[in-house]
Amino acid sequence: MKLILAIVNNDDSNIVVSALTNRGFEVTRLSTTGGFLNVGNTTLLIGTENDRIDDAKEILKVFSSTRKTVKSTNESFGRGLRNDSVGEEVTVGGATYFILDVEESGRV
């Protein structure tokens, strides 16, 4: 058995969770915040059998879209945006996942 820890953008989390549950995966959501853009993320805990890992990864790939956004410059943090501050275009979205071995699982 494996545990997949998947970090997805909040904007993608509902559709990712829906697709996973529709395919029979059991998913637990955790609200998390990323360090780079300080935006909300959702960390998904997905317990699955070894032979279903590729299915879960494919769902993450299909339903976690990447997109461009403008990130404020560090100079404007804490002071609000000034007229002369220039944003930087960055890519957000997608999914980061980790696959861990599960020694034991159970329900009580």
MMTF fields as JSON, N, C-alpha, C and O atoms, coordinates in Angstrom:
{
  "mmtfVersion": "1.0.0",
  "mmtfProducer": "UNKNOWN",
  "numBonds": 431,
  "numAtoms": 432,
  "numGroups": 108,
  "numChains": 1,
  "numModels": 1,
  "chainsPerModel": [1],
  "groupsPerChain": [108],
  "chainIdList": ["A"],
  "bondAtomList": [4, 2, 8, 6, 12, 10, 16, 14, 20, 18, 24, 22, 28, 26, 32, 30, 36, 34, 40, 38, 44, 42, 48, 46, 52, 50, 56, 54, 60, 58, 64, 62, 68, 66, 72, 70, 76, 74, 80, 78, 84, 82, 88, 86, 92, 90, 96, 94, 100, 98, 104, 102, 108, 106, 112, 110, 116, 114, 120, 118, 124, 122, 128, 126, 132, 130, 136, 134, 140, 138, 144, 142, 148, 146, 152, 150, 156, 154, 160, 158, 164, 162, 168, 166, 172, 170, 176, 174, 180, 178, 184, 182, 188, 186, 192, 190, 196, 194, 200, 198, 204, 202, 208, 206, 212, 210, 216, 214, 220, 218, 224, 222, 228, 226, 232, 230, 236, 234, 240, 238, 244, 242, 248, 246, 252, 250, 256, 254, 260, 258, 264, 262, 268, 266, 272, 270, 276, 274, 280, 278, 284, 282, 288, 286, 292, 290, 296, 294, 300, 298, 304, 302, 308, 306, 312, 310, 316, 314, 320, 318, 324, 322, 328, 326, 332, 330, 336, 334, 340, 338, 344, 342, 348, 346, 352, 350, 356, 354, 360, 358, 364, 362, 368, 366, 372, 370, 376, 374, 380, 378, 384, 382, 388, 386, 392, 390, 396, 394, 400, 398, 404, 402, 408, 406, 412, 410, 416, 414, 420, 418, 424, 422, 428, 426],
  "bondOrderList": [1, 1, 1, 1, 1, 1, 1, 1, 1, 1, 1, 1, 1, 1, 1, 1, 1, 1, 1, 1, 1, 1, 1, 1, 1, 1, 1, 1, 1, 1, 1, 1, 1, 1, 1, 1, 1, 1, 1, 1, 1, 1, 1, 1, 1, 1, 1, 1, 1, 1, 1, 1, 1, 1, 1, 1, 1, 1, 1, 1, 1, 1, 1, 1, 1, 1, 1, 1, 1, 1, 1, 1, 1, 1, 1, 1, 1, 1, 1, 1, 1, 1, 1, 1, 1, 1, 1, 1, 1, 1, 1, 1, 1, 1, 1, 1, 1, 1, 1, 1, 1, 1, 1, 1, 1, 1, 1],
  "groupList": [{"groupName": "MET", "atomNameList": ["N", "CA", "C", "O"], "elementList": ["N", "C", "C", "O"], "formalChargeList": [0, 0, 0, 0], "bondAtomList": [1, 0, 2, 1, 3, 2], "bondOrderList": [1, 1, 2], "singleLetterCode": "M", "chemCompType": "L-PEPTIDE LINKING"}, {"groupName": "LYS", "atomNameList": ["N", "CA", "C", "O"], "elementList": ["N", "C", "C", "O"], "formalChargeList": [0, 0, 0, 0], "bondAtomList": [1, 0, 2, 1, 3, 2], "bondOrderList": [1, 1, 2], "singleLetterCode": "K", "chemCompType": "L-PEPTIDE LINKING"}, {"groupName": "LEU", "atomNameList": ["N", "CA", "C", "O"], "elementList": ["N", "C", "C", "O"], "formalChargeList": [0, 0, 0, 0], "bondAtomList": [1, 0, 2, 1, 3, 2], "bondOrderList": [1, 1, 2], "singleLetterCode": "L", "chemCompType": "L-PEPTIDE LINKING"}, {"groupName": "ILE", "atomNameList": ["N", "CA", "C", "O"], "elementList": ["N", "C", "C", "O"], "formalChargeList": [0, 0, 0, 0], "bondAtomList": [1, 0, 2, 1, 3, 2], "bondOrderList": [1, 1, 2], "singleLetterCode": "I", "chemCompType": "L-PEPTIDE LINKING"}, {"groupName": "ALA", "atomNameList": ["N", "CA", "C", "O"], "elementList": ["N", "C", "C", "O"], "formalChargeList": [0, 0, 0, 0], "bondAtomList": [1, 0, 2, 1, 3, 2], "bondOrderList": [1, 1, 2], "singleLetterCode": "A", "chemCompType": "L-PEPTIDE LINKING"}, {"groupName": "VAL", "atomNameList": ["N", "CA", "C", "O"], "elementList": ["N", "C", "C", "O"], "formalChargeList": [0, 0, 0, 0], "bondAtomList": [1, 0, 2, 1, 3, 2], "bondOrderList": [1, 1, 2], "singleLetterCode": "V", "chemCompType": "L-PEPTIDE LINKING"}, {"groupName": "ASN", "atomNameList": ["N", "CA", "C", "O"], "elementList": ["N", "C", "C", "O"], "formalChargeList": [0, 0, 0, 0], "bondAtomList": [1, 0, 2, 1, 3, 2], "bondOrderList": [1, 1, 2], "singleLetterCode": "N", "chemCompType": "L-PEPTIDE LINKING"}, {"groupName": "ASP", "atomNameList": ["N", "CA", "C", "O"], "elementList": ["N", "C", "C", "O"], "formalChargeList": [0, 0, 0, 0], "bondAtomList": [1, 0, 2, 1, 3, 2], "bondOrderList": [1, 1, 2], "singleLetterCode": "D", "chemCompType": "L-PEPTIDE LINKING"}, {"groupName": "SER", "atomNameList": ["N", "CA", "C", "O"], "elementList": ["N", "C", "C", "O"], "formalChargeList": [0, 0, 0, 0], "bondAtomList": [1, 0, 2, 1, 3, 2], "bondOrderList": [1, 1, 2], "singleLetterCode": "S", "chemCompType": "L-PEPTIDE LINKING"}, {"groupName": "THR", "atomNameList": ["N", "CA", "C", "O"], "elementList": ["N", "C", "C", "O"], "formalChargeList": [0, 0, 0, 0], "bondAtomList": [1, 0, 2, 1, 3, 2], "bondOrderList": [1, 1, 2], "singleLetterCode": "T", "chemCompType": "L-PEPTIDE LINKING"}, {"groupName": "ARG", "atomNameList": ["N", "CA", "C", "O"], "elementList": ["N", "C", "C", "O"], "formalChargeList": [0, 0, 0, 0], "bondAtomList": [1, 0, 2, 1, 3, 2], "bondOrderList": [1, 1, 2], "singleLetterCode": "R", "chemCompType": "L-PEPTIDE LINKING"}, {"groupName": "GLY", "atomNameList": ["N", "CA", "C", "O"], "elementList": ["N", "C", "C", "O"], "formalChargeList": [0, 0, 0, 0], "bondAtomList": [1, 0, 2, 1, 3, 2], "bondOrderList": [1, 1, 2], "singleLetterCode": "G", "chemCompType": "PEPTIDE LINKING"}, {"groupName": "PHE", "atomNameList": ["N", "CA", "C", "O"], "elementList": ["N", "C", "C", "O"], "formalChargeList": [0, 0, 0, 0], "bondAtomList": [1, 0, 2, 1, 3, 2], "bondOrderList": [1, 1, 2], "singleLetterCode": "F", "chemCompType": "L-PEPTIDE LINKING"}, {"groupName": "GLU", "atomNameList": ["N", "CA", "C", "O"], "elementList": ["N", "C", "C", "O"], "formalChargeList": [0, 0, 0, 0], "bondAtomList": [1, 0, 2, 1, 3, 2], "bondOrderList": [1, 1, 2], "singleLetterCode": "E", "chemCompType": "L-PEPTIDE LINKING"}, {"groupName": "TYR", "atomNameList": ["N", "CA", "C", "O"], "elementList": ["N", "C", "C", "O"], "formalChargeList": [0, 0, 0, 0], "bondAtomList": [1, 0, 2, 1, 3, 2], "bondOrderList": [1, 1, 2], "singleLetterCode": "Y", "chemCompType": "L-PEPTIDE LINKING"}],
  "groupTypeList": [0, 1, 2, 3, 2, 4, 3, 5, 6, 6, 7, 7, 8, 6, 3, 5, 5, 8, 4, 2, 9, 6, 10, 11, 12, 13, 5, 9, 10, 2, 8, 9, 9, 11, 11, 12, 2, 6, 5, 11, 6, 9, 9, 2, 2, 3, 11, 9, 13, 6, 7, 10, 3, 7, 7, 4, 1, 13, 3, 2, 1, 5, 12, 8, 8, 9, 10, 1, 9, 5, 1, 8, 9, 6, 13, 8, 12, 11, 10, 11, 2, 10, 6, 7, 8, 5, 11, 13, 13, 5, 9, 5, 11, 11, 4, 9, 14, 12, 3, 2, 7, 5, 13, 13, 8, 11, 10, 5],
  "groupIdList": [1, 2, 3, 4, 5, 6, 7, 8, 9, 10, 11, 12, 13, 14, 15, 16, 17, 18, 19, 20, 21, 22, 23, 24, 25, 26, 27, 28, 29, 30, 31, 32, 33, 34, 35, 36, 37, 38, 39, 40, 41, 42, 43, 44, 45, 46, 47, 48, 49, 50, 51, 52, 53, 54, 55, 56, 57, 58, 59, 60, 61, 62, 63, 64, 65, 66, 67, 68, 69, 70, 71, 72, 73, 74, 75, 76, 77, 78, 79, 80, 81, 82, 83, 84, 85, 86, 87, 88, 89, 90, 91, 92, 93, 94, 95, 96, 97, 98, 99, 100, 101, 102, 103, 104, 105, 106, 107, 108],
  "secStructList": [7, 3, 3, 3, 3, 3, 3, 3, 3, 2, 2, 2, 2, 2, 2, 2, 2, 2, 2, 2, 2, 2, 6, 6, 7, 3, 3, 3, 3, 3, 3, 3, 3, 7, 1, 1, 1, 7, 7, 3, 3, 3, 3, 3, 3, 3, 3, 3, 7, 4, 4, 4, 2, 2, 2, 2, 2, 2, 2, 2, 2, 2, 2, 1, 7, 3, 3, 3, 3, 3, 3, 7, 7, 4, 4, 4, 6, 6, 6, 7, 7, 7, 6, 6, 7, 7, 7, 3, 3, 3, 3, 3, 3, 7, 3, 3, 3, 3, 3, 3, 3, 7, 1, 7, 7, 7, 7, 7],
  "xCoordList": [0.845, 0.0, 0.886, 1.993, 0.385, 1.112, 0.249, -0.98, 0.914, 0.259, 0.811, 2.019, -0.075, 0.318, -0.008, -1.161, 0.996, 0.814, 0.87, 1.915, -0.22, -0.268, -0.625, -1.611, 0.173, -0.066, -0.559, 0.145, -1.788, -2.394, -2.862, -3.102, -2.988, -3.493, -4.955, -5.703, -5.358, -6.758, -7.741, -8.821, -7.365, -8.263, -8.527, -9.558, -7.61, -7.749, -8.287, -8.682, -8.308, -8.551, -9.92, -10.019, -10.968, -12.306, -12.414, -12.946, -11.923, -12.039, -11.118, -11.461, -9.952, -9.035, -9.663, -9.671, -10.187, -10.811, -12.017, -12.215, -12.818, -13.984, -13.564, -14.163, -12.547, -12.074, -11.515, -11.753, -10.78, -10.224, -11.328, -11.296, -12.297, -13.366, -14.255, -14.749, -14.463, -15.24, -14.561, -15.231, -13.241, -12.489, -12.257, -11.508, -12.901, -12.844, -11.727, -11.522, -11.0, -9.962, -10.581, -11.532, -10.047, -10.443, -9.42, -8.214, -9.912, -9.045, -9.346, -10.508, -8.3, -8.434, -7.756, -6.639, -8.436, -7.912, -7.339, -7.893, -6.235, -5.66, -5.407, -4.848, -5.811, -5.509, -4.077, -3.676, -3.304, -1.908, -1.595, -2.351, -0.483, -0.051, 1.358, 2.244, 1.561, 2.884, 3.788, 3.314, 5.069, 6.043, 6.439, 6.837, 6.35, 6.837, 5.934, 6.393, 4.66, 3.716, 2.806, 1.987, 2.945, 2.068, 0.599, -0.24, 0.307, -1.069, -1.563, -0.774, -2.864, -3.456, -3.278, -3.446, -2.941, -2.84, -3.714, -4.186, -3.92, -4.596, -3.659, -3.195, -3.389, -2.598, -3.564, -4.399, -3.447, -4.326, -3.579, -2.433, -4.228, -3.707, -4.519, -5.728, -3.845, -4.525, -3.898, -2.753, -4.637, -4.168, -4.61, -5.777, -3.688, -4.041, -3.15, -2.074, -3.626, -2.829, -1.771, -1.93, -0.709, 0.411, -0.004, 0.526, -0.945, -1.316, -2.206, -2.536, -2.6, -3.458, -2.711, -3.308, -1.408, -0.627, -0.645, -0.822, -0.465, -0.454, -1.785, -1.805, -2.899, -4.214, -4.293, -4.759, -3.842, -3.883, -2.985, -3.369, -1.796, -0.883, -1.459, -1.283, -2.134, -2.746, -3.854, -3.976, -4.66, -5.715, -5.093, -5.574, -4.038, -3.359, -2.842, -2.954, -2.284, -1.739, -2.829, -2.655, -3.941, -5.011, -5.758, -6.111, -5.998, -6.876, -6.151, -6.809, -4.834, -4.067, -3.394, -2.273, -4.07, -3.56, -2.526, -2.598, -1.581, -0.648, -1.13, -1.747, -0.844, -1.245, -0.3, 0.442, -0.325, 0.534, -0.221, -1.427, 0.501, -0.06, 1.045, 2.219, 0.677, 1.664, 1.891, 0.95, 3.156, 3.564, 4.108, 4.91, 3.678, 4.175, 5.658, 6.147, 6.361, 7.771, 7.898, 6.997, 8.994, 9.219, 9.262, 8.947, 9.647, 9.738, 8.394, 8.344, 7.305, 5.991, 5.323, 4.278, 5.908, 5.289, 5.231, 6.223, 4.079, 3.912, 3.63, 3.239, 3.812, 3.581, 2.478, 2.175, 1.88, 0.888, 1.584, 2.784, 0.85, 1.452, 1.621, 0.695, 2.793, 3.058, 2.875, 2.898, 2.698, 2.533, 3.769, 3.666, 4.95, 6.182, 6.658, 7.7, 5.92, 6.339, 5.899, 4.786, 6.778, 6.508, 6.355, 7.177, 5.311, 5.099, 5.925, 6.452, 6.019, 6.787, 5.854, 5.13, 5.858, 4.998, 5.614, 6.788, 4.79, 5.237, 4.188, 3.031, 4.613, 3.702, 3.221, 4.029, 1.912, 1.323, 0.486, 0.239, 0.061, -0.77, 0.073, 1.223, -0.506, 0.165, 0.048, -0.679, 0.741, 0.707, 2.11, 2.898, 2.398, 3.617, 3.173, 2.304, 3.766, 3.332, 4.531, 5.627, 4.277, 5.241, 4.534, 3.377, 5.215, 4.628, 5.425, 6.635, 4.711, 5.342, 4.85, 3.692, 5.733, 5.328, 4.526, 4.854, 3.487, 2.676, 2.944, 2.69, 3.455, 3.745, 2.483, 2.355, 1.542, 0.302, -0.777, -0.497, -2.005, -3.145, -4.33, -4.385, -5.262, -6.438, -7.467, -7.214, -8.624, -9.713, -10.162, -10.245, -10.451, -10.935, -12.256, -12.844],
  "yCoordList": [-1.178, 0.0, 1.235, 1.22, 2.305, 3.564, 4.716, 4.64, 5.77, 7.027, 8.079, 8.31, 8.714, 9.796, 11.111, 11.367, 11.936, 13.306, 14.191, 14.282, 14.835, 15.672, 17.095, 17.323, 18.04, 19.446, 20.1, 20.127, 20.631, 21.263, 22.659, 22.949, 23.515, 24.865, 24.799, 23.938, 25.701, 25.727, 25.801, 25.213, 26.521, 26.669, 25.338, 25.177, 24.384, 23.085, 22.001, 20.932, 22.258, 21.187, 20.531, 19.309, 21.295, 20.686, 19.7, 18.604, 20.071, 19.176, 17.966, 16.871, 18.158, 17.025, 16.02, 14.819, 16.51, 15.627, 14.923, 13.729, 15.64, 15.036, 13.921, 12.846, 14.174, 13.154, 11.94, 10.803, 12.173, 11.056, 10.217, 8.989, 10.861, 10.107, 9.396, 8.301, 10.005, 9.337, 8.07, 7.163, 8.003, 6.812, 5.858, 4.89, 6.125, 5.196, 5.424, 4.59, 6.525, 6.837, 7.505, 8.277, 7.209, 7.906, 9.005, 8.756, 10.224, 11.393, 12.192, 12.395, 12.643, 13.577, 14.877, 14.863, 16.008, 17.336, 18.03, 17.943, 18.711, 19.577, 20.945, 21.027, 22.011, 23.353, 23.693, 23.562, 24.132, 24.482, 25.771, 26.194, 26.389, 27.62, 27.436, 26.985, 27.79, 27.662, 28.814, 29.892, 28.587, 29.593, 30.546, 31.672, 30.15, 30.985, 32.177, 33.319, 31.926, 33.007, 33.33, 34.245, 32.578, 32.742, 32.628, 33.409, 31.654, 31.425, 30.12, 29.268, 29.977, 28.776, 27.576, 27.652, 26.488, 25.206, 24.215, 24.486, 23.088, 21.979, 20.781, 20.421, 20.173, 18.95, 17.785, 17.738, 16.851, 15.692, 14.477, 14.235, 13.718, 12.444, 11.359, 11.248, 10.564, 9.551, 8.197, 7.935, 7.353, 5.997, 5.088, 5.102, 4.301, 3.458, 2.223, 2.163, 1.266, 0.076, 0.406, 1.337, -0.361, -0.107, -0.056, 0.75, -0.909, -0.985, 0.171, 0.25, 1.071, 2.211, 3.545, 4.597, 3.498, 4.736, 5.493, 6.711, 4.781, 5.453, 6.131, 7.201, 5.527, 6.158, 7.482, 8.486, 7.482, 8.705, 9.783, 10.951, 9.402, 10.376, 10.965, 12.153, 10.158, 10.656, 11.66, 12.676, 11.387, 12.33, 13.647, 14.714, 13.587, 14.815, 15.595, 16.82, 14.894, 15.544, 16.218, 17.345, 15.534, 16.052, 17.222, 18.184, 17.145, 18.125, 19.204, 20.034, 19.208, 20.263, 21.107, 20.815, 22.145, 22.942, 23.965, 24.469, 24.26, 25.35, 26.576, 26.468, 27.736, 28.989, 30.092, 29.927, 31.194, 32.338, 33.32, 33.508, 33.948, 35.013, 36.019, 35.738, 37.178, 38.205, 38.219, 38.34, 38.093, 38.102, 39.486, 40.023, 40.071, 41.369, 41.276, 40.222, 42.365, 42.381, 42.345, 42.794, 41.822, 41.744, 43.115, 43.254, 44.122, 45.463, 45.994, 46.848, 45.506, 46.038, 45.285, 45.718, 44.147, 43.398, 44.239, 44.85, 44.264, 44.968, 46.442, 47.089, 46.992, 48.416, 48.692, 49.85, 47.649, 47.843, 48.081, 48.353, 47.983, 48.178, 49.659, 50.449, 50.022, 51.394, 51.458, 50.436, 52.64, 52.809, 52.386, 51.942, 52.519, 52.203, 50.77, 50.39, 49.96, 48.573, 47.749, 47.905, 46.884, 46.077, 44.628, 44.099, 43.994, 42.584, 41.717, 42.179, 40.473, 39.495, 38.354, 37.852, 37.933, 36.837, 35.505, 35.234, 34.678, 33.37, 32.324, 32.649, 31.078, 29.962, 29.384, 29.106, 29.199, 28.583, 27.388, 27.176, 26.626, 25.469, 24.224, 24.175, 23.227, 21.947, 21.213, 21.647, 20.132, 19.355, 18.878, 18.554, 18.843, 18.224, 17.042, 17.177, 15.879, 14.715, 13.937, 13.976, 13.237, 12.35, 11.018, 10.988, 9.936, 8.615, 7.91, 7.715, 7.531, 6.942, 5.522, 5.208, 4.668, 3.314, 3.368, 4.132, 2.562, 2.457, 1.093, 0.056, 1.118, -0.144, -0.807, -2.03, 0.0, -0.545, 0.517, 1.709, 0.089, 0.999, 0.261, -0.969, 1.016, 0.387, 1.424, 2.624, 0.969, 1.838, 1.377, 0.177, 2.317, 1.95, 2.641, 2.477],
  "zCoordList": [0.0, 0.0, 0.0, 0.537, -0.61, -0.729, -0.218, -0.211, 0.204, 0.543, -0.395, -0.443, -1.14, -2.028, -1.34, -0.991, -1.147, -0.664, -1.9, -2.544, -2.238, -3.437, -3.04, -2.34, -3.485, -3.195, -4.473, -5.483, -4.419, -5.593, -5.217, -4.045, -6.208, -6.008, -5.574, -6.037, -4.692, -4.243, -5.415, -5.359, -6.472, -7.617, -8.313, -8.966, -8.181, -8.837, -7.901, -8.365, -6.605, -5.637, -5.771, -5.656, -6.007, -6.086, -7.236, -7.062, -8.399, -9.551, -9.41, -9.856, -8.795, -8.584, -7.623, -7.893, -6.505, -5.523, -6.129, -5.901, -6.891, -7.538, -8.497, -8.501, -9.298, -10.242, -9.507, -9.915, -8.434, -7.661, -7.027, -7.11, -6.399, -5.734, -6.75, -6.479, -7.916, -8.959, -9.468, -9.962, -9.349, -9.753, -8.586, -8.719, -7.428, -6.308, -5.307, -4.426, -5.413, -4.437, -3.22, -3.344, -2.057, -0.836, -0.593, -0.599, -0.378, -0.313, 0.947, 1.299, 1.621, 2.734, 2.327, 1.81, 2.56, 2.212, 3.443, 4.539, 3.243, 4.273, 3.641, 2.547, 4.315, 3.817, 4.185, 5.341, 3.192, 3.417, 2.676, 1.801, 3.028, 2.379, 1.865, 2.591, 0.601, -0.003, 0.397, 0.755, 0.336, 0.736, -0.366, -0.07, -1.629, -2.721, -2.981, -2.966, -3.218, -3.509, -2.338, -2.418, -1.243, -0.081, -0.478, -0.03, -1.317, -1.736, -1.141, -0.731, -1.1, -0.543, -1.442, -2.659, -0.828, -1.509, -0.769, 0.335, -1.376, -0.727, -0.815, -1.897, 0.326, 0.344, 0.449, 1.352, -0.473, -0.516, -0.002, -0.382, 0.86, 1.332, 0.641, 0.844, -0.173, -0.979, -0.662, -1.033, 0.013, 0.28, -0.853, -1.243, -1.382, -2.52, -2.598, -2.004, -3.334, -3.604, -4.658, -5.448, -4.653, -5.558, -7.027, -7.791, -7.428, -8.837, -9.3, -10.483, -8.391, -8.768, -8.754, -8.983, -8.487, -8.406, -9.734, -9.752, -10.834, -12.138, -12.442, -13.052, -12.028, -12.215, -11.454, -11.993, -10.215, -9.403, -9.997, -10.047, -10.445, -11.043, -12.326, -12.595, -13.106, -14.345, -14.036, -14.72, -13.014, -12.614, -12.17, -12.549, -11.379, -10.951, -12.153, -12.198, -13.113, -14.304, -15.131, -15.595, -15.313, -16.175, -15.526, -16.208, -14.216, -13.575, -12.757, -12.131, -12.751, -12.071, -13.134, -13.552, -13.569, -14.674, -14.207, -13.086, -15.068, -14.796, -15.548, -16.608, -14.994, -15.615, -15.169, -14.201, -15.858, -15.546, -14.669, -14.826, -13.738, -12.905, -12.639, -12.879, -12.148, -11.83, -10.326, -9.542, -9.937, -8.528, -8.217, -8.981, -7.099, -6.677, -6.358, -5.951, -6.541, -6.173, -4.656, -3.948, -4.157, -2.71, -2.062, -0.88, -2.821, -2.261, -1.794, -0.91, -2.371, -2.016, -0.876, -0.391, -0.425, 0.649, 1.915, 2.313, 2.533, 3.793, 3.643, 4.615, 2.471, 2.276, 1.271, 0.983, 0.741, -0.306, -1.629, -1.665, -2.696, -4.011, -4.293, -4.107, -4.735, -5.159, -6.67, -7.356, -7.163, -8.601, -9.371, -10.514, -8.753, -9.472, -9.258, -9.793, -8.486, -8.293, -9.499, -10.001, -9.946, -11.128, -10.71, -9.962, -11.19, -10.898, -11.831, -12.844, -11.468, -12.242, -12.607, -11.747, -13.87, -14.295, -13.862, -14.117, -13.197, -12.728, -13.108, -13.376, -13.125, -13.406, -12.086, -11.199, -11.946, -10.751, -11.18, -12.368, -10.208, -10.495, -10.652, -10.216, -11.275, -11.371, -10.052, -9.158, -9.928, -8.69, -8.37, -9.258, -7.092, -6.59, -5.757, -4.895, -6.006, -5.233, -4.709, -5.267, -3.624, -2.988, -2.768, -2.349, -3.045, -2.849, -1.753, -1.867, -0.685, 0.486, 0.696, 0.42, 1.183, 1.556, 2.857, 3.765, 2.936, 4.146, 4.758, 4.145, 5.963, 6.642, 7.139, 7.086, 7.627, 8.169, 8.065, 8.193, 7.835, 7.879, 8.481, 8.466, 9.001, 9.605, 9.947, 9.842, 10.355, 10.803, 12.165, 12.427, 13.025, 14.376, 14.629, 15.698]
}
